[in-house]
Each structure stands twice: as C-alpha cells, then as structure tokens.
Amino acid sequence: MRGKIGDKVRLQHILEAIIEIETYSLNTDFSGFMKNSMMRFACIKQMESIGEASNHVSDWDIGYSF
C-alpha cells in the first residue's frame, strides 16, 4: 500500500471518476461535447484524478510480462 489510503480506496476513486465522465457525456454527441467547454474541462479534471490515483496504486505481480 502506498500513501495513507489503500489501493481499494484509490480504485474506488477511479471508478467514481469514470462514472462522473459517463454522466457528464450521457446525453450528448461528440459535436455537442466539443462545443461545451465546461463539460470538456470537467472531463479533463476527472481524467487527471484517474491518472493521479492510478499512479499511486501498488504494483501487482500477476504473472504477466509486458
């Protein structure tokens, strides 16, 4: 476990951010998304949260080699 909160909490934060992005973009198409700067920036903020949380999740050795 890295940091003060555990992987389970970080993964929950990632899931919540994904759900937020889905909610923001639920009733729009790509053109509408691109025209709505507030929606774009809200999604970018959620993606930043996903990236930050994922950087702090512990490395798991699951036997795969990349």
RAGISUL-V658296 format. One line per field, one symbol per residue. ss: DSSP state (A for helix, B for strand, O for the rest). phi: phi as a letter, one per 20 degrees, with the letter a starting at -180 (. if undefined). A space follows every 50 residues. Layout:
ss = ???
phi = ???
This chain:
ss = OOOOOOAAAAAAAAAAAAAAAAAAOOOOOAAAAAAOAAAAAAAAAAAAAA AAAAAOOOOOOOOOOO
phi = .dmedeggfffffffffffffffgdgdbdfffffedfffgffffffffff fffffdfffdednedd
